[in-house]
Amino acid sequence: MGNILEVKNLSVEFKKDKKPFFAVSDVSFDVKEGEILGLAGESGCGKSSLSRAILGIQKKGVTGSVKHFAKRPQMVFQDPAGSLNPSEKIEFILEEPIKVKGHFDKGERKRRVRDMLKKVDLDEEILDRYPHELSGGQRQRVCIAAALMQEPRFLIADEPVSALDVTVQSQILDLLRRLHKELGIAILFISHDLRVIYNLCDRVMVMKSGKIVEMGELNDVYFNPQHEYTKSLMDAAKTKYLK
């Protein structure tokens, strides 16, 4: 199995009180084709800065190398409401990513939008609605659909269920699991919730203060953690509840 992403010695530097501050510090890892790699860590540890640097959203202060082996990698953000243009209807939002490609006429774009709606379990009636007229779960499904419109082979999901209630979280995770299986996409799944990562991912990385302190196969890290920080996270998450 080849790599879909290779990250080497990546750092992201900001200024804090006019002093250098590394949100990400000398991080190296890879994502394999078709796997779901989890990235765990508490809020503020650098997870989002890392993901934004990987996709080139964050450019200033970034050093090291990021090598993609797939075109058009996409991202699903934590806040579905803030990720969608509030002034546009859902049909426009879903068509826009494939308008950029310019290969499809209007009829083909509409067909592809409707096909994608079926993939994410949404009814066509939402196409004429605005984001604020949808529930949180529906908005996140739209965000996932928009990310998949360009048929990426690699997706970053940055805390995609943390803003949703527990029932809806489970539904979105089931959707991601199914899409991963059907489409064969690789996913870097970012979360502070260790139970969510355990039930979704193949491997896991643990991040603290901008550094990857532990990385490995899921069961190895969860049930035989080597780093003290990982051990403290596992204790806090009460791993006896993990399935």
PyMOL commands that set and color helices and strands:
alter all, ss='L'
color gray80, all
select helices_A, chain A and resi 47-54+80-83+90-99+106-119+124-128+131-133+136-148+166-183+194-198+218-223+228-237+239-241
alter helices_A, ss='H'
color red, helices_A
select strands_A, chain A and resi 3-16+19-32+36-40+62-68+74-76+154-158+186-191+203-208+211-217
alter strands_A, ss='S'
color yellow, strands_A
deselect
rebuild
show_as cartoon
